[in-house]
Amino acid sequence: MGNDSFIAKEMAPQQRILFPPEKIRMDWQQRQRAGAGLHNLGNTCFVNSVLQCLTYTAPLANYLLSREHSQSCRQQDFCMMCIMEAHVNEVLHSSDSAIQPSAVINVLTQDFQLGRQEDAHEFLHYTVDAMQTACLSGSSELGMSSQATTIIHQTFGGFLRSRVTCLSCKAVSDSYEAFLDVPLDIKAASSVTAALEDFVKPEQPDGENCFKCSKCDKMVAASKGFTVHCAPKVLTVCLKKFEDCTGRKISKVVEYPEYLDLRPYMSQTAGEVLLYSLYAVLVHRGDSCHAGHYLCYTKASNGLWYEMNDMAVDGCGIETVLRQRAYLLFYVRRQLLPASFSAVESELPPVSPYLPLLGFRLLPWCKVRLACCLKLANVEKSS
């Protein structure tokens, strides 16, 4: 999923809010085991794996399960939101072990060659962009700040800050770019956290004169660096495994955590932990982007993990999930607030050996911190 083309010198005020942010439900409103698998209709594993990851994106699924979009949709032709709404409802409510994602496959003929292995990342980009376009129907004249208030951009979108620093006078120039995922170079990194550190590390100039400094009033040497300025509710990370020219795959182990703190990579590094929880992992098995097989691992609303390999949906443990050679990682933001304590507490072991040592008079926010620490330390979870 690529970044939006919007780049601005400053964060413009919103003219209009297209979807009230308070209506976004981050926790599952319905809890059940995993839904149906998906039939492979001829090298469509790249479609199936992306669809399953999106189906188990809680804030998106909650909205689609409510059928709110289709009840108010006025589009006469193709609408990706309506298609995804029907698909997610069918997957999660079907009594069959597997269904055919025919409605989604039928809209791909213009952009993808059916029967040929395509890139799952490109399909994810296509699908989310198409849903965003559907949400903007009749509102395309609005500025980008307002366009970023759709249910789709509020779920997947954030803003990066690009900061150029004059190495002579230390003056800074900031611009902002909307994004829907974070692509990470893994050639020199052995973990996602190391790749994120490289992502936000300022680049030093290759030459002496690379930036016109308004304060120095001349071309000067400058450094440039990115930071996450506005964090998304759902963080999608793409590990860049394929060479741009050849399509050859970078086959190396890149470790990724079940819980990720985004705070060190923000424009404002001071503040509370910005905690994200892993809920889906998309995997490519093969030697190049033109061949191989895609499958995914998703966390269903019942809190359990499942391997989703086309028609097959089988339970698995977090240890299996974290051993995969991931291509795409999906994290959902967790609220470190007393009101959200029950959501975190529910994932603690029923009897933790650590809790009696600390007594039972912990304040709610202390319990939340303790819960996160226990999870981060890989304390045995309940089944």
N, C-alpha and C positions, 0 to 999 in steps of 0.2 A: 504494500500500500504506500504509494508515494506521498510526498508532501504537496500541499496546496501551493499555487503559484503566488499567493498573496504575500507581498513584502511591504512593510510600511515603516516610516521613520519613527512613528509613535503609535501608541495604542489608541485608536479612534473611539469615541463614545458610541454606544449602541443607539441606533435610531428606533429599533423595535426588537422586542423579544419574541421569537417565533414559537418557542416552547418553554413554558415556565420551569425553571430549574428545580423548583421544589417538588415537581411531579415526578422527577426521575427517582426510581426506586432501586437502590444499589443492592439490596438483599433480595433473594428470591421470595416472591409472594406465594408461590406454590412449591411444595417440596415433594419430590418423587424420585424414583430410580431413573436411570437413563432411558431415553426414548428409543425409537427405531433406528436401525442401521440404514444405509443407503446403497441401492443397487448400483454397480458399475455398469454404465451404459456404453462402454467402449473407450478405454483410456480416460475416464472421467474421475479418477481418484483425486486429481488436483481440485476438482469441484467439490467432491464429497468431503474431503478433509477440511476445507475452508468453511463449508456450510455447517459442519458439526461444531467447529470452533465458535462461529457466530451464534449458533443455536444456544450454546451454553454460556453466552455473555449475558449475565443476569439483568443489567439495566435495559439492554436491548430486548431480551426475551420477555421481560415483564411488560414492556410497552406493546410488543407484537401480540402477546397472548391476550391483552385487553381488547384487541381488534379496534382500537380507537382510530387508527389511521384509515382503514377501509370504510369506516362509518362516515368519514368526512371527506374522503378523497373525491376530487372532481375531475381527475385526469381521464381523458377519453381513450388514450392509447396505452402504451407501455408504462407501467409504474413498478419499479423494483421494490418499493416498500410493500405494496399489495402482494407481490409475488413472495417476498420473504415472510410476510405475515402468514400467508396461507401455508408456506412450507414449515415454519416453526410450529404452528399449531398442529399440523399433521404429524410431524415427527414426535412431538411430546404427548400427543393424545391417541396415537395409533395403537391398535391392539396387535398389529403385525410386527414381526421381528425386523422387517426391512421394507422400505418403500422406494418408489422410483422418483427421483427429483426431476421429473420431466419438465415441469414449468420453468425451472431455472435453466436447464439444458437448452430449452427451445429459444431462449433469448440470447444465446451465446454465438449464434451463427455469424453475426456481423463482425465480431471482434476476436473470436477464437476459432481455430480450425478443429472441428469435431473429429474425433478418432485419432488425434495426435496428442501426445503428452505436452501439456502446457505448464507454465510456471504458476504455482499456487500463490505466490506473492502478487503477481500481476492480476490474478483473478480476484484476490482479496481487495486490491486497489480498485479494480473495476466495480466490484459489488458495492463497496462502501461509497464510492463516488456516485454510483447510480442511485443509491438510497438517499444520499445528500441532495442530489438533483431533484429527486421526487419530493423531498421535504421543502424544496425551494420553489415549487410550482406556484407561479403567480407572484413570487417575491424576489425574482432575480435582479430587480432594480435596486435592491437594498445594498448598502456597503458591506464589506467583508466582516466587520465587527458584528453586524446584525445577522449576516448569513451564518456566522459561527454559533448562533443560538438555536439551531435546529436540534432535535433529539439526537441526531447522528453525530454532529460535530461536538455537542456537549458530552457525548459518551466517549468518542474516540479522539477528539481533537484537543490540541493544546497549542501553545505558542513558544517558539524558540526566540531567544534574544541573541543577536549577533553584535558583538562589541569589538570595535576597532580602536586600538589604543596607540596614540602617537608615542613613539619611543624617545622623542626629543623633549616634548613638554608635558607628556602624560595625559593630554586631553583625550576624552573618549567620545566616540560616536556610536550610538545604538540604533539598530533597526530590528524589526520584529517579523517573524515568519510563522504562519500557521502550519501545523503539521498534523498528520493523522497516524504516523508511526515514526519510530526512531530507527534508522538503519545504522548498524554497528559494523565497523571493519574488524574482522577477527584474525587477520593475518599475523598480528604481533601480540594477540591477547589470548590468554588461556581461560578467561572467565568473563562473564557478562559485566561484572563490576569493573574489571580491568579495562574492558572495551569502553565502558561508560566514562571512565577516567580519561582515556585517550580522546574520547569524543568532545569533552569539555576543556581539554588542555589547549591553551592558546597556541596558535600556529605562529612561528617566528617568520619574518620576511625572508624571501629568497634573494631579493635584491635590496638596494639601499633606498630607492625612491618608488614606493608602491601605494602611497596614499596622500591625497591633498588635505592637509590639516588646515582647518579654518582659523585656528589660533596662530599657527606658525606662518600661515599664508604662503605655503610652498609644499612641494612634494617631499614627503618624508618617509622614513622606514617606520613600519607599524606592525603590530601583532593583531591577530584576529582570533576570536574564540566564541564558541556557542555555549549557551546554558539553557536549561529549561526554564522559561519565564512563567508560564501558566501550565500547571500540571493537568493532564487529562484524567478523567475518571477511569478509563480503561487504557492502560499503557500497552501498546503493541510494539514489540521489538523484533526487527528483522536482522538475523545474523547473516551477513553477506557472504554466502558460501559459494557463489558462482562467479567465475571470472567474466568481466564484461564482454570481452571480445570472443573468447573461445567457448564460453559456457561450461568450461571444466569446473569441477567441484573442488572446493577446498575441504579436504577430508581431515579434520582434526577434532579433538575433543575440546569442547568449550563448556565449562561448568556454569550452571545457572542455579540461583537459589529458589527455594519455595517462597521465601519472603524477601522483598527488596525494598530498601529505604532509598527513595529518590532524592531526599533532602541534600546530600552532598553535591548533586549535579544541577541544583537549582540556581537561579540568579541570586536569591537570598538563601544562603546556606545556614543562617541562624534560624532557630525555631524548632518546633516539635518534629519528631520522626514523621516522614511522609511515607507511610507503609503501604506496600502493594502485595497482594497475594496471588500466586500463580494459579490459574484455573484452566489453561489449555496450552498444549504444546503440539506444534505441527512438525512432522518429521518427513524428510525425504531420504529414501534409500536408493542409491544408485550412483553412477559416476559423473553424470552431467545433467543439466536442466532439461535436456531433450529426451531423457530416458530415465527409467527407474520407477519408483512407486511412492505415493504419498499416503500417509495415515496420520492419525492424531490421537492424543490423549486428552480427555476432558474431565472436568470435575462437575458432576451433576448436582442438581439442587439438593439432593440428600447428603451432600458432603463427601461422597465416595468417588474414586477415580475409575475411569473406564478407558480401555483401549478400543478405538473405533477404526476398524479396518474395513472400509466399504460396508458390506452386509453384516459383518461380525461386530458385536458389541460385547466385550468381556471385561469383567472387573479386574482391577490391578491395584497395587499399592503405590504410595508416593515414591518409594525407593526405586521402583521400576521407571516411573515417570522421569525422575531426576538423572537416570543413567542414559537417556536418549541423546542422540546427536541432533539437536534441535535446529530447525530452520526458522520458525516463527514462534515467539513466546507471547502469551497473553496474560497480563496481570490486571487485577481489578483493585481499585483503591479501597483501603479499609479506613474506617473512621475511629481514631483514637480518642473517643469521647465516652463519658459515662453512659450515654443513651445507647451506645452500640456495644456495651459490655456483653450482653447476652449472645450476640453473634460470635464474638471471639471466645467467650467462655464455653460455648457449646462444643468447641473443638478441643477442649482440654480432656485429658484422661479422666474417667469417672472418679478415680481415686489417685490423686497425684501424691507421691511421697514427699513433695516439697511443701505442700500447703500446710500440713499440721505443724511443721517447724516454724511457720510464720504466724500461726494463730488464725483466728477467724474474724478479726476486726479490721481487715483491709478495706480501705475506701474503694469505691468502684474504679476510680482511675488507676489506683495501684494494682487492682486485679487485672485490668486491661494490660498494663505494662508487664505484669508477671506472666499473663497468658502469652503475650507476644514473645517474651524472653524464653519461655519454655518451648514454644514452637520453634523459635530460631535455633535453639539448642538441640532440636530434633528429639525432644522427649517423646517417648512412645505414646502414640495417639490411640484413642479408642477406635474400635471398628464400627 
